[in-house]
Amino acid sequence: MKSFNLKSNQNNPYFAELKAIYLSERALSASLPQKIKNAPTDELALALTNHLQFTIQHLKRLEDIFINIGEARISNYNSVDFQFD
């Protein structure tokens, strides 16, 4: 079985996909607090709060993956292309 080396290969499609997921999760985590604040019902606010907690957990897992593959600077990437309104 061929091993999959992701380190130092930012052109790798797997790395690109992980980066896109990370950036979209980061943008989502930035936009959810405002949506929670503006939620018209307590039920929706609670659902969005739960979703924010899961999103933060996803971000931590993704950051761990990037650290393990030698890309610890992932948090420096720009998420301008991922805006949720």
ChimeraX attribute file (.defattr): number of C-alpha atoms within 10 A of each C-alpha:
attribute: neighborCount
match mode: 1-to-1
recipient: residues
	/A:1	3
	/A:2	4
	/A:3	5
	/A:4	7
	/A:5	9
	/A:6	17
	/A:7	13
	/A:8	11
	/A:9	14
	/A:10	12
	/A:11	9
	/A:12	12
	/A:13	11
	/A:14	13
	/A:15	18
	/A:16	13
	/A:17	11
	/A:18	15
	/A:19	19
	/A:20	15
	/A:21	16
	/A:22	24
	/A:23	22
	/A:24	20
	/A:25	22
	/A:26	20
	/A:27	18
	/A:28	19
	/A:29	19
	/A:30	14
	/A:31	15
	/A:32	19
	/A:33	15
	/A:34	10
	/A:35	15
	/A:36	18
	/A:37	11
	/A:38	11
	/A:39	15
	/A:40	10
	/A:41	9
	/A:42	10
	/A:43	10
	/A:44	14
	/A:45	18
	/A:46	13
	/A:47	13
	/A:48	18
	/A:49	17
	/A:50	11
	/A:51	15
	/A:52	20
	/A:53	13
	/A:54	14
	/A:55	19
	/A:56	15
	/A:57	13
	/A:58	16
	/A:59	20
	/A:60	13
	/A:61	13
	/A:62	18
	/A:63	20
	/A:64	14
	/A:65	14
	/A:66	21
	/A:67	13
	/A:68	12
	/A:69	15
	/A:70	14
	/A:71	18
	/A:72	13
	/A:73	10
	/A:74	15
	/A:75	14
	/A:76	7
	/A:77	10
	/A:78	11
	/A:79	16
	/A:80	9
	/A:81	10
	/A:82	15
	/A:83	13
	/A:84	11
	/A:85	7
